[in-house]
Amino acid sequence: MLDQITAMHVFARVAALGNLSAAARALGISPNMATKHVGALENRLGVKLLHRTTRKVTLTEPGRRYLESVERILTELAEAEALITAERHEVTGTLRVNVPVSLGVRELAPLMPEFSRLYPALTVDMGFNDRMVDLVEEGWDMAIRIGHIHDQTLVARRLAPCRLQVAGSPAYLIERGTPKTVAELTSHNCLAYTLLSHTGPRQWMFGNDGTVVVPIKGNYLGSNGEALIEAAVAGQGLIYEPSFLLGEHLRSGKLVPLTLDHPPMELPGIFAIHPSNRRPPAKVRAFIDFIATRFGARLSGVGHRAQPG
């Protein structure tokens, strides 16, 4: 079945030039193919659009009425394509980006004024939640995610490393003692994050590749890192979270980093993800490039204080 839009283009060009061969040359197709396109339109509509003679082609009355509609449709189509092409090259419109709550509030939100100054024609609609959203089904242009990206339908760009750190408040460590090995964690109150996809909430993993698995127990589990941090600061137990979330409290001394006999696991990183079935528009590329250049500086280095004995 021949393409209807292409047939409309052929018909409009034939009408303008008054000759099938001339229209075919202008469009870069054979006269035979041009004839087929016009014939397909006439068969589809059930009317004759053109009077053909050996010297020229003229419009029938239905052909003149149809040409008016065709020209309007082709003009609107060209305008729509121009608009979409502009959006692919210009940073305009609305960018819907989904981000984890803590990372979004602590690290992304402070960067938004600068981003908006760079791209004043773009509106950012930022959604904050820690669940794995379906970008296509829920209408997100992109997302920022921490850890493993298993979905092969997504394109992922690593923005920054993500290191974990075990920490506790000075009061907790004085009362319960400071563990020196990962095995000692089993006797401590460990505050667990319930949305860990790779371990579950009742295991902590250590070693650079996460092969040292330690079972933990504790009286508080939560699906938000900030809530667990507040509980740890208040002295409820130990916490094992990304160092960028703990940085402020480590620098202030409200939390103390622990040095154990196995290093904390390093997650694959912090990633920007977007659907792979289409090239990302300019607004997505601009946001990812901006965040990538800023995250290295913001997420590097965490001030440490000495551990209490």
C-alpha positions in Angstrom: 0.0 0.0 0.0 1.5 3.3 -1.1 2.1 6.0 1.5 -0.8 8.5 1.6 1.2 11.5 2.6 3.7 10.9 -0.2 0.8 10.5 -2.6 -0.5 13.9 -1.4 2.9 15.5 -2.1 3.0 14.0 -5.6 -0.6 15.1 -6.3 0.1 18.7 -5.1 3.3 18.9 -7.3 1.5 17.5 -10.3 -1.2 20.1 -9.8 1.3 22.9 -9.5 3.4 21.9 -12.6 0.6 20.5 -14.7 2.8 17.6 -15.8 3.4 14.2 -14.3 6.9 13.8 -15.7 7.9 17.2 -14.4 6.5 16.5 -11.0 8.3 13.2 -10.9 11.6 14.8 -11.8 11.1 17.5 -9.1 10.4 14.8 -6.5 13.2 12.5 -7.6 10.9 9.6 -8.5 10.0 7.9 -11.8 7.0 9.0 -13.9 5.5 5.5 -13.4 5.7 5.9 -9.6 4.1 9.3 -9.8 1.3 7.9 -11.8 0.9 5.1 -9.3 0.7 7.5 -6.3 -2.0 9.6 -8.0 -3.9 6.5 -9.0 -3.8 5.2 -5.5 -5.3 8.5 -4.2 -8.1 8.3 -6.8 -8.9 4.7 -6.0 -8.9 5.6 -2.3 -11.3 8.5 -2.8 -13.4 6.9 -5.5 -13.2 10.0 -7.7 -11.1 11.2 -10.6 -8.7 14.0 -9.5 -6.9 14.7 -12.8 -7.7 15.1 -16.5 -4.8 13.6 -18.4 -3.8 14.4 -22.0 -0.6 13.7 -23.9 0.4 17.3 -23.3 -0.8 18.3 -19.9 -2.7 17.4 -16.7 -5.5 19.5 -15.3 -7.6 19.2 -12.2 -11.1 18.0 -12.1 -13.6 19.8 -10.0 -13.2 17.2 -7.1 -9.5 17.5 -7.7 -9.6 21.3 -7.1 -11.5 20.9 -3.9 -9.2 18.1 -2.7 -6.1 20.1 -3.6 -7.3 22.9 -1.1 -7.4 20.3 1.7 -4.1 18.7 0.7 -2.3 22.0 0.6 -3.6 22.8 4.1 -2.7 19.4 5.5 0.8 19.5 4.0 1.4 23.0 5.4 0.3 22.0 8.8 2.5 18.8 8.6 5.5 20.9 7.6 4.9 23.3 10.5 4.5 20.4 13.0 7.8 18.9 11.8 9.6 22.2 12.0 8.4 22.6 15.6 9.6 19.1 16.6 12.9 19.7 14.9 13.3 22.9 16.7 12.6 21.3 20.0 15.3 18.6 19.3 17.9 21.4 18.8 16.6 24.1 21.1 16.2 23.8 24.9 12.6 24.7 25.2 9.3 23.3 26.5 8.9 21.2 29.7 11.3 18.7 31.0 9.8 16.0 33.3 12.5 14.4 35.3 12.0 11.9 38.2 14.6 11.8 41.0 15.2 10.0 44.3 13.9 12.1 47.2 17.1 12.6 49.2 19.3 13.1 46.2 16.9 15.4 44.6 16.4 17.6 47.6 20.0 17.7 48.7 21.9 17.8 45.5 19.6 18.6 42.5 17.4 21.3 43.9 20.3 23.7 44.8 21.5 23.4 41.2 18.1 24.4 39.6 18.5 28.2 39.8 21.7 28.0 37.8 20.2 25.6 35.3 17.2 27.9 34.8 19.4 30.9 34.2 21.2 29.0 31.5 18.0 27.8 29.9 15.2 30.3 30.7 12.9 28.9 28.0 12.7 25.5 29.6 10.4 24.5 32.5 11.6 21.7 34.8 8.9 19.5 36.3 10.8 17.5 38.9 9.1 14.5 40.6 10.5 13.2 43.9 10.2 9.6 44.8 12.3 6.5 45.5 10.4 3.9 43.5 11.4 2.7 40.1 9.0 4.6 37.8 8.1 3.5 34.2 9.4 6.4 32.2 7.3 5.7 29.1 4.1 4.7 30.8 4.2 7.6 33.3 5.3 10.2 30.8 8.8 11.1 32.2 11.4 12.4 29.9 14.2 11.0 32.0 15.2 10.0 35.6 18.1 10.0 37.9 18.8 6.7 39.7 21.3 5.3 42.1 22.8 1.8 41.9 22.2 -0.9 39.4 20.3 -0.2 36.1 18.9 -3.5 34.9 16.4 -2.4 32.3 17.9 -2.9 28.8 15.3 -0.5 27.2 17.0 2.4 28.9 20.1 4.4 28.0 22.1 5.1 31.2 24.9 7.7 31.6 27.0 7.5 34.8 27.1 10.9 36.4 29.1 10.3 39.6 30.4 7.5 41.8 28.3 6.5 44.8 30.2 5.3 47.9 28.5 3.9 51.0 29.5 4.6 54.6 28.6 3.1 58.0 28.1 5.7 60.7 26.6 6.2 64.1 26.0 9.1 66.5 28.6 9.7 69.2 26.0 8.9 71.9 25.2 5.6 70.3 28.8 4.6 69.9 29.6 5.5 73.5 26.7 3.5 74.8 27.0 0.4 72.6 30.7 0.5 71.6 32.3 1.1 68.3 32.4 -2.0 66.0 35.8 -2.7 64.4 34.7 -5.5 62.1 31.7 -6.2 59.9 31.0 -9.3 62.0 30.4 -7.1 65.0 27.5 -5.4 63.2 25.3 -8.4 63.9 25.1 -7.4 67.6 24.2 -3.7 66.8 20.9 -2.0 66.1 21.2 -1.4 62.3 18.7 1.0 60.7 17.6 -0.6 57.4 16.6 0.9 54.1 13.7 -1.2 52.6 14.1 -0.3 48.9 17.5 -1.9 48.3 16.9 -4.0 45.2 20.2 -5.9 45.3 20.3 -7.1 49.0 16.9 -6.5 50.7 16.7 -4.7 54.1 18.2 -7.4 56.2 21.7 -7.6 54.7 24.6 -5.2 54.4 27.2 -5.9 51.8 30.9 -4.9 52.0 34.0 -5.2 49.9 34.6 -3.3 46.7 32.5 -5.9 44.8 29.9 -6.4 47.6 30.9 -10.1 48.2 31.0 -9.8 52.0 27.4 -10.2 53.1 26.5 -9.4 56.7 23.1 -10.2 58.2 21.8 -7.3 60.2 18.9 -6.7 62.6 17.3 -3.6 64.0 14.1 -2.1 65.3 13.6 0.5 62.6 13.2 0.1 58.8 12.3 2.8 56.4 11.9 3.6 52.7 13.5 7.0 52.9 17.1 7.6 53.6 16.6 11.0 55.3 14.3 9.5 57.9 16.8 6.8 58.7 19.6 9.4 59.0 17.5 11.4 61.5 17.0 8.3 63.6 20.8 7.6 63.5 21.6 11.2 64.5 19.2 10.8 67.4 21.2 7.8 68.6 18.8 5.0 67.6 21.3 2.9 65.7 23.9 2.5 63.0 23.3 3.5 59.4 24.7 2.5 56.1 24.0 5.1 53.5 25.6 6.9 50.5 28.3 9.2 51.8 26.8 12.2 50.0 23.7 11.9 52.2 25.8 11.7 55.4 28.3 14.4 54.5 26.6 17.3 56.4 26.3 15.2 59.6 29.8 13.7 59.3 31.3 17.2 59.0 29.3 18.5 61.9 30.1 15.5 64.1 26.5 14.5 64.6 27.5 11.2 62.9 30.8 9.4 63.1 32.1 7.3 60.2 33.2 3.8 61.1 36.3 2.1 59.7 35.8 -1.7 59.6 37.9 -4.6 58.5 36.2 -4.6 55.0 35.6 -1.4 53.0 32.1 -0.2 52.2 30.6 -1.4 49.0 30.7 1.1 46.1 27.5 1.1 44.1 27.8 1.2 40.3 27.1 5.0 40.5 24.5 7.7 40.0 22.9 7.5 36.6 20.8 9.6 34.3 18.5 7.3 32.3 16.1 7.9 29.4 14.3 5.6 26.9 16.5 4.0 24.3 13.8 3.9 21.5 14.4 7.5 20.5 17.2 10.1 20.4 16.8 12.3 23.4 15.7 15.9 22.6 17.9 18.9 23.4 16.2 19.5 26.8 17.2 16.1 28.0 20.8 16.3 26.7 21.2 19.8 28.2 20.0 18.7 31.6 22.2 15.5 31.6 25.3 17.4 30.5 24.7 20.1 33.2 24.2 17.6 36.0 27.2 15.6 34.9 29.5 18.6 35.1 28.2 19.7 38.6 27.9 16.3 40.4 31.6 15.6 40.4 32.3 18.7 42.5 29.3 18.4 44.7 29.6 14.7 45.5 33.4 14.5 46.0 34.9 14.4 49.4 33.2 14.1 52.8 34.6 15.6 55.9 35.4 13.0 58.6 35.9 13.3 62.3 37.7 11.1 64.7 35.8 8.1 66.1 35.1 8.0 69.9 36.7 5.1 71.7 
